[in-house]
Structures are given as C-alpha cells and as structure tokens.
Amino acid sequence: MYMDKKYRLSDAATYLGYNKVYLQSLDRRGILVAHRTRTSQRYYLESELDEFLHKEPTEKTEPRIVVAYCRVSSSNQKPDLKNQRSVIEDFCIAKGYSDVQYVEEIGGGLNFQRKLFCSIISSIMRHEISVLVVAHKDRLCRFGFELIKYIAEQNGTKIDILNTEKMSPEKEMVTDLMTIIHCFSSRLYGLRNYRKALKTALENKDQK
C-alpha cells in the first residue's frame, strides 16, 4: 500500500527550493495550502509538493542564484568597492555559496532608482534569487531596509548580511545625512514661502 510521505515546513521548503517564510506566504494566499497537525504545525504531502512543482514549471526551469551586491556612493571610493567585494568573496566561500553573481554599483544609498539595485529587486520578485549577500544593510539602502527585507522574504529570498561596520564608510554616512538635512531644509524654506505668499494673498483680498 502506498504511503504518501509527510514533510514538515522546513523539509518541504528544502524540497521545493524555497525558504520557510515564502512557503508560509503561499499557504496564506491559498496557493499551496498546508495540512495541520493537532498542535497546528504545518506539514505537506510529497504528492502535493510534486504536483505544485508540475504546476509551476516557470519557477523551476532555471536554478535560483546567489547574488552579492556591493555599493559605494562615489567614484573616488572605488578602492572601498574593491575591498568590499574581497570581504564578501571570503564570506561566500566560508558559507559554501557557489556560482555567486557579484554586482558592483556606484550610487547613493538614498537613491532608490539605482539601475542595478532595481534590477536585483525585479529579479527577487521573479523568484530568481535564493540569497542576496551584502556587507552591511546600508549597502542596499540607507533607509527602508525593513521594506526591502519584507519584499525579499515574501518572494523566497534570504538576505545574508555580514554586518561589517568597516564596510559602511563614515564619510559616506555624513554625506547622506547632509543630503537629508538639505532636503528637509529646502522643504521648510518652500513651506515658509508658501505661507508668506498665502498671507499676502489673503491681505490683498481683504483690502479689495
């Protein structure tokens, strides 16, 4: 008699080539619904996992890749970019990541329109990346990292961070902070001009 093999959540994720968070999101969205034990633990049947793989051939035709993203803000920081890649290469070897695609970009951490950064986000949303490696979370973005992490998790991508503080140059951080101050100062100045113009318009109306 055939017995359908049961897989726990972590084992099912490994079987499919996803991570647990993405598998949980598939369950919540009704795409690949899990069974539940008496203690409400998720489990899956092997036949259902095989059926899911058959239904989703586009997600399995190409192996998901590991991408390492390196970034500095300006061209005069190219030595830092080289050092950043060297540190990440050693990290990837230690973690056992093979065939890593290295992406190097020059652009500010406050700029969300960086061409290569946007390309990586698009690849994540197409389920093409299994792991995204960065030296420090601000190499991806100075602010909004939690949002990027959420998008990655929902699409089955793990973000692996070295958290090496020396990979986050102090000078670059100061430049980004000055940019923020300038941005808000300009908005404040514009708001003051708006209030002044509004006050003038109201006074002129009262004099008519």
HELIX and SHEET records of a PDB file:
HELIX    1   1 LEU A    9  LEU A   16  1                                   8    
HELIX    2   2 LYS A   20  ARG A   28  1                                   9    
HELIX    3   3 GLU A   46  LYS A   55  1                                  10    
HELIX    4   4 PRO A   57  GLU A   59  5                                   3    
HELIX    5   5 SER A   75  GLN A   77  5                                   3    
HELIX    6   6 LYS A   78  LYS A   95  1                                  18    
HELIX    7   7 LYS A  115  MET A  125  1                                  11    
HELIX    8   8 LYS A  137  ARG A  139  5                                   3    
HELIX    9   9 PHE A  145  GLN A  154  1                                  10    
HELIX   10  10 GLU A  165  MET A  167  5                                   3    
HELIX   11  11 GLU A  170  GLN A  207  1                                  38    
SHEET    1   A 3 LYS A   6  ARG A   8  0                                        
SHEET    2   A 3 ARG A  42  LEU A  45 -1                                        
SHEET    3   A 3 HIS A  35  ARG A  36 -1                                        
SHEET    1   B 4 GLN A 101  ILE A 106  0                                        
SHEET    2   B 4 ILE A  65  VAL A  72  1                                        
SHEET    3   B 4 ILE A 129  VAL A 134  1                                        
SHEET    4   B 4 LYS A 158  ILE A 161  1                                        
END                                                                             
